[in-house]
Amino acid sequence: MTEGARKARIRDASSELEVELFVDVKGPIRNIDKGVWDGLLEPHDSPFLEYDWIHSMEESGCATEQKGWKPLHVLLVGASTLSGKHDFSGKSGMRSWSAQAGKSPVGAKSSQRSAQAGKSPVSSGGQVADGGKVLAAVPLYLKAHSMGEFIFDHQWADAAYRAGIEYFPKLLIGVPFTPASGARVLLQPDLTPAVKHRIRRAVGTFLKQIRRAVGTFLKQPDSEPAVKHRIRRAVRIFRKQLADNSGISSVHVNFCSEEEVAAFAEAGYVHRKSLQYHWRNSHKGAEGDVKYHWRNSHKGAEGDVKYANFDEYLGAFASKRRIKIKRERKSVTDPERKSVTDPEIKRERKSFTVREEGGVTMRVVRGDDISDDLLLRMFDIYKTTIVKNPYGRLYLNRDFFRRLGGDFRRHICLVIAERDGRLVGGTFNIVKAGRFYGRYWGTHAYIKNLHFETCYYKSIEYCIEQGLEVMEPGAGGGDFKFLRGFDPAVVHSAHACLNPMLHAAVAGFLRREREHIDESAEYLMHRSAVGKRQGSQNEYEVLSPVSDDIDESAEYLSAVGKRQGSQDPEAADFQGVAEEE
């Protein structure tokens, strides 16, 4: 899969800078040097884009071809250095294609290839044989299903099959089992914004040419001779990379940035919006604070005022909700332990007749303070949620947790619950660049409100203590989060389908869905549980909540989730499924 590449010539008219790109399909991330991959990341980029996270996913067997995730990671290599001297002779030694930005590369002439089959032209330092440099990388997978993506296209697949269209396999740009936004085309930080935009667009065009060329060749054998000739030539160019990928139906770019959406839209992709719920460490709300789009920033907006402590955060709630949160916290940590009869639990889960209350001690363990044993025990904690949930899917395994104990350990933050010195529950979280990412939750005991304490309250308290900007608790569970101060955040994806009729149908659906998502986000922001942010100049100024509005909004959230597919069995919050007390 590493032999050969295609070449795109991209011109930045404003600076007369021209960059020649070679697209090298590498396969699993182990075929790429860690320094090359991580060298493309900026300090504020998502931790889930780091080499160690993706490598652990793949090498542990969680994200492999056998599991429906075939890695096809891509490097985009510049034909020359960024010093301003560019060689466009086509003698780079890699297979190439030549096209102006946005122009179809199908049928372009191939330059002479001198790289040996299977030998990577990229050195450990990110340089190519002729002095070029890796300018970009793309985390790409060939998918045999839609599980573990958290941007739900199951209905599209069903519609395709009803119309006699094969929906799988498909191409996915993203990170397995991780509903967290971030860059999906990793770019050299020193490139100009215009060049970055053109490279992103070139990636979208490149992937669409794969699906169009090969798909048309297989599905329309009676095409005109001239068209067939061009397609056969394209297939020859990619015979190594695409020998087993010829049925690709579509390309999906999940949890990408708004800048990437714009670039992929120029390449013919359709924009999709989805709702998550994020907590923000700001109670004054300078301009931009309450903007409900996901923001890839390691800095708060100018004028941000963070909460001084958890009590100040509670002060932003209406009295009724504030009192309820205090009771929920006390029911977990009160030294006086007691049992509460719960007929509902007895009826639904015969193994439980009571809920435990009190006697739990909470603490946070981070980075090098996390022992190898505790890290592995967190896998057992994570597994309890999957086992208890009838729709749970055990995507991860113990080896994945073990592998994260290397360099990536510095990002790990555990919120653990103990009783009588024994671990009874907790959450596995990631912290980087001012953002707290809630990932996995579980408990060995059925303790009242423990889910809310570990996943929300103690985590928020820690974010306030550490001055963190944002907490992202994962997908699903919108009503629980909204009532506890998590406001809507719109996340983005881009999609392109091979079949014109299917693409048109998806585009129409997404146009209506975008309108619905914008309306929903605005509606919920006006009813935020954390009250009015004084001084906000944002278009979506948050109003002081009324108790009835909060209850009504929780019901509204359930309807929003069902409409967008978040009630799918896979959509259970990574932090677990909780019951409103």
C-alpha positions as CSV (number, residue, x, y, z in Angstrom):
1,M,0.0,0.0,0.0
2,T,3.0,2.3,0.3
3,E,4.1,2.1,-3.4
4,G,3.3,5.1,-5.6
5,A,1.7,8.5,-5.1
6,R,-0.1,11.2,-7.0
7,K,1.0,14.8,-7.4
8,A,-1.0,18.0,-7.3
9,R,0.3,21.4,-8.1
10,I,-1.2,24.1,-5.9
11,R,-0.6,27.8,-6.4
12,D,-1.2,30.5,-3.9
13,A,-1.8,33.5,-6.1
14,S,-1.3,36.0,-3.4
15,S,2.3,35.0,-2.8
16,E,3.2,33.2,-6.0
17,L,4.0,30.2,-3.9
18,E,3.6,26.9,-5.6
19,V,3.6,23.6,-3.8
20,E,3.8,20.2,-5.6
21,L,2.2,17.5,-3.5
22,F,2.8,13.7,-3.6
23,V,0.0,11.7,-2.0
24,D,1.5,8.6,-0.3
25,V,-0.9,6.0,1.1
26,K,0.9,4.4,4.0
27,G,-1.6,2.0,5.5
28,P,-1.4,1.5,9.3
29,I,0.1,4.3,11.3
30,R,3.0,2.1,12.3
31,N,4.3,2.6,8.8
32,I,4.8,6.3,9.5
33,D,7.5,7.7,11.8
34,K,6.1,9.1,15.0
35,G,8.2,12.3,14.7
36,V,6.8,13.0,11.2
37,W,3.2,12.6,12.3
38,D,3.4,14.5,15.6
39,G,5.5,17.1,13.9
40,L,2.4,18.3,12.0
41,L,0.4,19.0,15.2
42,E,0.2,22.3,16.9
43,P,0.2,22.6,20.7
44,H,-3.5,23.1,20.9
45,D,-4.5,20.3,18.5
46,S,-6.6,17.5,19.8
47,P,-4.8,14.8,21.8
48,F,-6.7,12.1,19.9
49,L,-4.8,13.1,16.8
50,E,-1.5,12.2,18.4
51,Y,0.4,9.2,17.1
52,D,0.3,7.4,20.4
53,W,-3.5,7.4,20.6
54,I,-4.1,6.2,17.1
55,H,-1.2,3.7,17.3
56,S,-2.7,2.2,20.5
57,M,-6.0,1.9,18.8
58,E,-4.6,0.0,15.9
59,E,-1.9,-2.1,17.5
60,S,-4.2,-3.3,20.3
61,G,-6.5,-4.7,17.7
62,C,-9.4,-2.3,18.4
63,A,-9.2,-0.5,15.0
64,T,-8.1,-3.0,12.4
65,E,-9.3,-4.4,9.1
66,Q,-10.8,-7.4,10.9
67,K,-12.9,-5.0,13.0
68,G,-14.1,-3.1,10.0
69,W,-11.5,-0.3,10.3
70,K,-8.8,-0.7,7.6
71,P,-6.1,2.0,8.1
72,L,-5.1,3.8,4.9
73,H,-3.3,6.8,6.5
74,V,-2.0,9.3,3.9
75,L,1.0,11.6,3.8
76,L,1.2,14.6,1.5
77,V,4.8,15.3,0.6
78,G,6.1,18.5,-0.9
79,A,8.4,18.2,-3.9
80,S,10.7,20.7,-2.4
81,T,11.5,22.5,0.9
82,L,9.6,25.6,2.0
83,S,12.6,27.9,1.4
84,G,11.0,29.4,-1.7
85,K,13.0,27.4,-4.2
86,H,10.7,24.9,-5.9
87,D,11.5,22.2,-8.4
88,F,8.6,21.2,-10.7
89,S,10.6,18.9,-12.9
90,G,8.6,15.8,-11.7
91,K,11.9,14.0,-10.9
92,S,11.1,13.4,-7.3
93,G,11.2,9.6,-7.5
94,M,7.6,9.0,-6.6
95,R,4.7,8.4,-8.8
96,S,2.8,11.6,-9.3
97,W,-0.1,13.4,-11.0
98,S,-0.2,17.0,-12.1
99,A,-3.3,19.2,-11.8
100,Q,-4.1,22.8,-10.9
101,A,-6.0,23.2,-7.7
102,G,-9.6,22.1,-8.1
103,K,-9.0,20.5,-11.6
104,S,-9.6,16.8,-12.0
105,P,-6.4,14.7,-12.0
106,V,-8.0,11.7,-13.7
107,G,-6.1,11.0,-16.9
108,A,-3.1,13.2,-16.0
109,K,0.3,11.9,-17.1
110,S,2.4,9.9,-14.6
111,S,6.0,10.9,-14.1
112,Q,8.7,8.3,-14.1
113,R,8.8,6.4,-10.8
114,S,12.1,5.3,-9.4
115,A,11.2,4.5,-5.8
116,Q,11.4,0.8,-5.1
117,A,8.1,-1.0,-4.4
118,G,7.2,-0.9,-0.8
119,K,10.0,1.5,0.1
120,S,8.8,4.7,1.8
121,P,10.3,7.9,0.3
122,V,9.9,9.7,3.6
123,S,12.8,9.7,6.1
124,S,12.4,9.7,9.9
125,G,12.9,13.5,9.8
126,G,10.0,14.1,7.5
127,Q,12.2,14.8,4.4
128,V,11.9,13.1,1.0
129,A,14.8,11.9,-1.1
130,D,15.0,15.1,-3.2
131,G,14.9,17.4,-0.2
132,G,11.1,17.7,0.0
133,K,9.1,17.7,3.2
134,V,5.9,16.1,4.6
135,L,3.4,19.0,4.5
136,A,0.3,17.2,5.6
137,A,-1.2,13.9,6.8
138,V,-4.7,12.4,6.9
139,P,-6.0,9.8,9.3
140,L,-8.0,7.7,6.8
141,Y,-9.9,4.4,7.2
142,L,-11.7,2.1,4.9
143,K,-14.9,1.2,6.8
144,A,-17.0,-1.9,6.4
145,H,-19.8,-0.6,8.7
146,S,-20.8,2.7,10.4
147,M,-20.2,1.7,14.1
148,G,-17.9,3.6,16.4
149,E,-18.2,6.9,14.3
150,F,-20.8,8.9,16.3
151,I,-21.9,10.8,13.2
152,F,-24.9,8.7,12.3
153,D,-25.4,7.6,8.7
154,H,-27.3,4.4,9.3
155,Q,-30.4,5.7,7.7
156,W,-28.4,6.7,4.6
157,A,-27.1,3.1,4.4
158,D,-30.6,1.7,4.8
159,A,-31.9,4.0,2.0
160,A,-29.0,3.0,-0.2
161,Y,-29.7,-0.7,0.1
162,R,-33.4,-0.2,-0.5
163,A,-32.4,1.6,-3.7
164,G,-30.0,-1.2,-4.7
165,I,-26.9,0.9,-4.0
166,E,-24.0,-0.7,-2.1
167,Y,-23.1,1.6,0.8
168,F,-20.0,-0.3,2.1
169,P,-17.1,0.0,2.0
170,K,-16.7,3.7,2.5
171,L,-13.8,6.0,3.3
172,L,-13.7,7.8,6.6
173,I,-11.4,10.6,7.7
174,G,-11.4,10.6,11.5
175,V,-10.3,8.9,14.7
176,P,-12.0,5.6,15.7
177,F,-14.5,5.6,18.6
178,T,-13.8,9.2,19.4
179,P,-16.5,11.9,19.1
180,A,-14.2,14.8,19.6
181,S,-13.6,17.6,17.1
182,G,-10.2,18.5,15.7
183,A,-8.3,18.9,12.5
184,R,-8.7,16.1,10.0
185,V,-6.0,17.3,7.6
186,L,-2.9,17.7,9.7
187,L,-0.8,20.5,8.2
188,Q,2.7,22.0,8.7
189,P,2.1,24.9,11.1
190,D,4.3,27.3,9.0
191,L,2.2,27.1,5.9
192,T,0.1,30.2,5.0
193,P,-3.6,30.0,5.5
194,A,-4.2,30.2,1.8
195,V,-1.9,27.2,1.1
196,K,-3.6,25.2,4.0
197,H,-7.0,25.8,2.5
198,R,-5.8,24.6,-1.0
199,I,-4.2,21.5,0.5
200,R,-7.4,20.7,2.3
201,R,-9.4,21.1,-0.9
202,A,-6.9,19.0,-2.8
203,V,-7.3,16.2,-0.2
204,G,-11.1,16.2,-0.8
205,T,-10.7,16.2,-4.6
206,F,-8.1,13.4,-4.4
207,L,-10.4,11.1,-2.4
208,K,-13.4,11.9,-4.6
209,Q,-11.3,10.9,-7.7
210,I,-10.5,7.5,-6.1
211,R,-14.2,6.7,-5.7
212,R,-15.3,8.2,-9.0
213,A,-12.6,6.6,-11.1
214,V,-12.8,3.1,-9.7
215,G,-16.5,3.2,-9.0
216,T,-17.4,4.3,-12.5
217,F,-15.1,1.7,-14.0
218,L,-16.9,-1.1,-12.1
219,K,-20.4,0.1,-12.2
220,Q,-20.6,1.5,-15.8
221,P,-18.7,-1.0,-18.0
222,D,-20.5,0.3,-21.1
223,S,-19.1,3.8,-20.9
224,E,-17.7,5.5,-24.0
225,P,-14.3,4.2,-25.1
226,A,-12.6,7.6,-24.3
227,V,-14.0,7.6,-20.8
228,K,-13.1,4.0,-20.2
229,H,-9.5,4.7,-21.4
230,R,-9.1,7.5,-18.9
231,I,-10.5,5.4,-16.1
232,R,-8.3,2.4,-16.9
233,R,-5.3,4.7,-16.8
234,A,-6.4,6.0,-13.4
235,V,-6.9,2.4,-12.1
236,R,-3.4,1.5,-13.3
237,I,-1.9,4.4,-11.4
238,F,-3.6,3.2,-8.2
239,R,-3.4,-0.6,-8.8
240,K,-1.5,-1.1,-5.6
241,Q,-3.4,1.3,-3.3
242,L,-6.9,0.4,-4.6
243,A,-6.7,-3.3,-5.5
244,D,-9.0,-4.2,-2.7
245,N,-10.8,-0.8,-2.3
246,S,-12.7,-0.8,-5.6
247,G,-16.2,-0.7,-4.1
248,I,-15.9,2.6,-2.3
249,S,-19.3,4.3,-2.1
250,S,-18.6,7.6,-0.3
251,V,-16.1,9.7,1.7
252,H,-16.9,11.1,5.2
253,V,-15.0,13.6,7.2
254,N,-16.2,13.4,10.8
255,F,-15.7,16.0,13.6
256,C,-13.7,18.3,11.5
257,S,-13.1,22.1,11.8
258,E,-15.2,24.8,10.2
259,E,-12.2,25.7,8.0
260,E,-12.0,22.2,6.7
261,V,-15.8,22.2,6.0
262,A,-15.3,25.2,3.8
263,A,-12.4,23.6,1.9
264,F,-14.2,20.3,1.4
265,A,-17.4,22.1,0.3
266,E,-15.4,23.5,-2.6
267,A,-14.5,20.0,-3.5
268,G,-18.2,19.0,-3.7
269,Y,-18.8,17.7,-0.1
270,V,-22.0,18.4,1.8
271,H,-21.8,20.0,5.3
272,R,-23.5,18.3,8.2
273,K,-24.1,19.8,11.7
274,S,-24.6,17.8,14.9
275,L,-25.2,18.8,18.5
276,Q,-23.0,18.1,21.5
277,Y,-23.1,19.7,24.9
278,H,-19.9,21.3,26.3
279,W,-19.2,23.1,29.6
280,R,-17.4,26.4,29.4
281,N,-15.4,28.0,32.3
282,S,-16.8,31.5,31.9
283,H,-19.6,33.3,33.7
284,K,-19.2,36.8,32.3
285,G,-19.4,36.0,28.6
286,A,-17.3,38.4,26.7
287,E,-18.1,38.4,23.0
288,G,-17.7,34.9,21.6
289,D,-18.2,33.1,25.0
290,V,-21.6,31.8,24.2
291,K,-21.0,31.0,20.6
292,Y,-22.3,27.6,20.2
293,H,-20.0,26.2,17.5
294,W,-17.1,24.0,18.6
295,R,-14.0,26.1,18.8
296,N,-10.5,24.7,18.3
297,S,-8.7,27.2,20.5
298,H,-6.4,26.9,23.5
299,K,-7.3,30.4,24.6
300,G,-10.5,31.8,25.9
301,A,-12.0,34.9,24.3
302,E,-10.6,38.2,25.4
303,G,-12.3,39.3,28.6
304,D,-13.2,35.8,29.8
305,V,-13.8,35.6,33.6
306,K,-13.4,32.1,34.9
307,Y,-15.3,30.7,37.9
308,A,-13.3,31.1,41.1
309,N,-14.7,27.9,42.6
310,F,-17.6,25.4,42.3
311,D,-19.9,27.4,44.6
312,E,-19.6,30.4,42.3
313,Y,-20.5,28.1,39.4
314,L,-23.6,26.9,41.3
315,G,-24.6,30.5,41.8
316,A,-25.2,30.7,38.1
317,F,-28.1,28.3,38.4
318,A,-31.7,28.9,39.3
319,S,-32.4,28.2,43.0
320,K,-34.3,25.0,42.5
321,R,-31.6,23.4,40.3
322,R,-28.8,24.7,42.6
323,I,-30.4,22.9,45.6
324,K,-30.9,19.7,43.6
325,I,-27.2,19.6,42.6
326,K,-26.1,20.1,46.2
327,R,-28.3,17.2,47.2
328,E,-27.0,15.0,44.5
329,R,-23.4,15.6,45.5
330,K,-24.1,15.1,49.2
331,S,-25.9,11.8,48.5
332,V,-22.6,10.4,47.2
333,T,-20.0,11.8,49.6
334,D,-22.0,12.0,52.9
335,P,-20.0,10.0,55.5
336,E,-23.3,8.6,56.8
337,R,-24.0,5.6,54.5
338,K,-27.5,4.4,54.0
339,S,-29.6,2.3,51.6
340,V,-32.7,3.5,49.8
341,T,-35.3,1.1,48.6
342,D,-36.0,1.6,44.9
343,P,-38.9,-0.6,43.5
344,E,-38.1,0.5,40.0
345,I,-34.6,-0.9,40.2
346,K,-35.8,-4.0,41.9
347,R,-38.2,-4.5,39.0
348,E,-35.8,-3.7,36.2
349,R,-32.6,-5.2,37.6
350,K,-33.4,-8.1,39.9
351,S,-29.8,-8.2,41.2
352,F,-30.3,-4.7,42.8
353,T,-32.9,-4.1,45.5
354,V,-31.5,-0.9,47.0
355,R,-29.4,2.1,46.0
356,E,-26.4,2.8,48.1
357,E,-25.9,6.3,49.3
358,G,-22.9,8.1,50.9
359,G,-19.5,7.0,52.1
360,V,-17.7,7.7,48.8
361,T,-14.4,9.6,48.6
362,M,-13.6,11.3,45.3
363,R,-10.1,12.1,44.1
364,V,-8.4,13.0,40.8
365,V,-5.2,11.3,39.6
366,R,-3.3,12.6,36.6
367,G,-0.3,11.9,34.5
368,D,2.7,10.2,36.1
369,D,0.8,9.7,39.3
370,I,-1.3,7.0,37.6
371,S,0.1,3.6,38.2
372,D,0.1,0.9,35.6
373,D,-2.2,-1.2,37.8
374,L,-4.7,1.7,38.2
375,L,-4.7,2.2,34.4
376,L,-5.6,-1.4,33.8
377,R,-8.3,-1.3,36.5
378,M,-9.9,1.5,34.6
379,F,-10.5,-0.9,31.8
380,D,-12.5,-3.0,34.2
381,I,-14.4,0.1,35.2
382,Y,-15.1,1.0,31.6
383,K,-16.2,-2.5,30.9
384,T,-18.9,-2.4,33.6
385,T,-20.9,0.1,31.6
386,I,-20.8,-1.9,28.5
387,V,-21.9,-5.1,30.2
388,K,-24.8,-3.4,32.0
389,N,-26.1,-1.7,28.9
390,P,-28.0,-4.1,26.7
391,Y,-26.9,-2.2,23.6
392,G,-23.3,-1.7,24.8
393,R,-20.4,-2.4,22.4
394,L,-17.0,-3.3,23.8
395,Y,-14.9,-1.4,21.2
396,L,-11.8,-1.2,23.4
397,N,-9.7,-3.9,25.1
398,R,-7.2,-4.1,28.0
399,D,-4.2,-3.9,25.7
400,F,-5.4,-0.5,24.5
401,F,-5.4,0.9,28.1
402,R,-2.0,-0.7,28.7
403,R,-0.4,0.9,25.6
404,L,-1.6,4.4,26.7
405,G,0.7,4.0,29.7
406,G,3.6,5.2,27.7
407,D,4.2,8.9,26.7
408,F,0.5,9.5,26.3
409,R,0.0,9.0,30.1
410,R,0.8,12.7,30.6
411,H,-2.6,13.5,29.1
412,I,-4.7,11.0,31.1
413,C,-6.8,12.3,34.1
414,L,-8.8,9.8,36.2
415,V,-11.6,10.9,38.4
416,I,-12.0,7.9,40.8
417,A,-14.6,7.0,43.5
418,E,-13.5,4.9,46.5
419,R,-15.3,3.5,49.4
420,D,-13.4,2.0,52.4
421,G,-10.2,2.4,50.3
422,R,-11.6,0.2,47.5
423,L,-12.1,1.5,43.9
424,V,-15.8,1.4,43.1
425,G,-16.1,3.6,40.0
426,G,-14.7,6.5,38.0
427,T,-14.1,8.1,34.7
428,F,-11.2,8.0,32.2
429,N,-10.5,11.4,30.8
430,I,-8.0,13.3,28.7
431,V,-6.7,16.8,29.4
432,K,-4.7,18.9,26.9
433,A,-4.4,22.6,26.1
434,G,-7.1,23.8,28.4
435,R,-9.7,21.2,27.4
436,F,-11.0,18.3,29.4
437,Y,-12.3,15.4,27.4
438,G,-14.6,13.0,29.2
439,R,-14.2,9.5,27.7
440,Y,-15.2,6.4,29.6
441,W,-17.3,5.8,32.8
442,G,-18.2,2.8,34.9
443,T,-18.9,1.6,38.4
444,H,-18.8,-1.8,40.3
445,A,-21.5,-0.7,42.7
446,Y,-24.9,0.9,42.2
447,I,-24.5,4.2,44.1
448,K,-27.1,6.9,43.8
449,N,-25.9,9.9,41.7
450,L,-22.3,8.6,41.4
451,H,-22.5,9.0,37.6
452,F,-23.4,12.7,38.0
453,E,-20.7,13.2,40.6
454,T,-17.8,11.6,38.7
455,C,-18.8,12.6,35.1
456,Y,-20.0,16.1,35.7
457,Y,-19.6,17.7,39.2
458,K,-16.2,16.5,40.3
459,S,-14.9,17.0,36.8
460,I,-16.2,20.5,36.6
461,E,-14.8,21.3,40.0
462,Y,-11.4,20.0,38.8
463,C,-11.6,22.1,35.6
464,I,-12.3,25.2,37.7
465,E,-9.4,24.5,40.1
466,Q,-7.0,24.0,37.2
467,G,-8.3,26.9,35.1
468,L,-9.3,24.7,32.2
469,E,-11.4,26.4,29.5
470,V,-13.8,23.7,28.2
471,M,-15.1,20.3,29.2
472,E,-16.3,18.0,26.4
473,P,-18.1,15.0,28.0
474,G,-18.6,13.1,24.8
475,A,-21.7,12.1,22.7
476,G,-25.2,11.5,23.9
477,G,-27.0,12.3,27.2
478,G,-27.9,15.8,26.2
479,D,-30.8,16.2,28.6
480,F,-28.6,15.2,31.7
481,K,-25.8,17.5,30.6
482,F,-28.0,20.5,29.7
483,L,-29.7,20.5,33.1
484,R,-26.3,20.6,34.7
485,G,-24.8,23.6,32.8
486,F,-23.6,22.1,29.6
487,D,-24.6,24.3,26.7
488,P,-25.1,23.2,23.1
489,A,-22.1,23.1,20.8
490,V,-22.4,22.5,17.1
491,V,-19.9,20.0,15.6
492,H,-19.2,19.6,11.9
493,S,-18.7,16.9,9.3
494,A,-18.5,16.7,5.5
495,H,-19.8,14.0,3.2
496,A,-19.7,13.0,-0.4
497,C,-21.5,10.0,-2.0
498,L,-20.5,8.3,-5.3
499,N,-24.0,7.7,-6.6
500,P,-25.5,11.1,-7.8
501,M,-29.0,10.2,-6.7
502,L,-27.9,9.2,-3.2
503,H,-25.7,12.3,-2.9
504,A,-28.6,14.5,-3.9
505,A,-30.9,12.9,-1.4
506,V,-28.3,13.2,1.4
507,A,-27.7,16.8,0.5
508,G,-31.4,17.6,0.7
509,F,-31.7,15.9,4.1
510,L,-28.6,17.7,5.5
511,R,-29.9,21.1,4.3
512,R,-33.1,20.6,6.3
513,E,-31.2,19.1,9.3
514,R,-28.7,22.1,9.4
515,E,-31.7,24.5,9.7
516,H,-33.1,22.3,12.5
517,I,-29.8,22.1,14.4
518,D,-29.3,25.9,14.2
519,E,-32.8,26.5,15.5
520,S,-32.4,23.9,18.3
521,A,-29.0,25.4,19.4
522,E,-30.4,28.9,19.5
523,Y,-33.5,27.7,21.4
524,L,-31.4,25.9,24.0
525,M,-28.9,28.7,24.4
526,H,-31.7,31.1,25.3
527,R,-32.7,28.6,28.0
528,S,-29.3,27.8,29.3
529,A,-29.4,26.3,32.8
530,V,-26.5,28.5,34.0
531,G,-28.4,31.8,33.6
532,K,-27.6,35.1,32.0
533,R,-24.0,35.9,31.2
534,Q,-23.7,39.6,32.0
535,G,-22.1,41.8,29.3
536,S,-22.6,39.3,26.4
537,Q,-22.6,40.9,23.0
538,N,-23.1,37.6,21.2
539,E,-26.0,37.2,18.8
540,Y,-27.2,34.3,20.9
541,E,-27.3,36.0,24.3
542,V,-28.3,33.6,27.0
543,L,-31.3,34.6,29.1
544,S,-32.0,34.0,32.7
545,P,-33.7,30.6,33.0
546,V,-37.2,29.9,34.2
547,S,-37.8,26.6,35.9
548,D,-40.5,25.6,33.5
549,D,-38.3,26.5,30.6
550,I,-35.6,24.1,31.8
551,D,-38.0,21.2,32.2
552,E,-39.5,22.0,28.8
553,S,-36.0,22.2,27.3
554,A,-35.1,18.8,28.6
555,E,-38.1,17.3,26.8
556,Y,-37.1,19.2,23.7
557,L,-33.6,17.7,23.9
558,S,-35.0,14.2,23.7
559,A,-36.9,15.1,20.5
560,V,-33.7,16.6,19.0
561,G,-31.7,13.5,19.8
562,K,-34.3,11.2,18.3
563,R,-34.5,13.3,15.1
564,Q,-30.7,13.2,14.6
565,G,-30.3,9.5,15.4
566,S,-28.6,9.9,18.8
567,Q,-31.0,7.3,20.2
568,D,-29.2,4.7,18.1
569,P,-28.0,1.8,20.3
570,E,-24.5,2.9,19.7
571,A,-25.1,6.5,20.7
572,A,-25.0,5.8,24.5
573,D,-22.9,8.5,26.0
574,F,-19.2,7.4,26.4
575,Q,-19.6,8.5,30.0
576,G,-22.5,6.1,30.4
577,V,-26.3,6.1,30.6
578,A,-27.7,7.7,33.7
579,E,-31.2,8.0,35.1
580,E,-32.5,11.4,36.2
581,E,-33.1,11.2,39.9
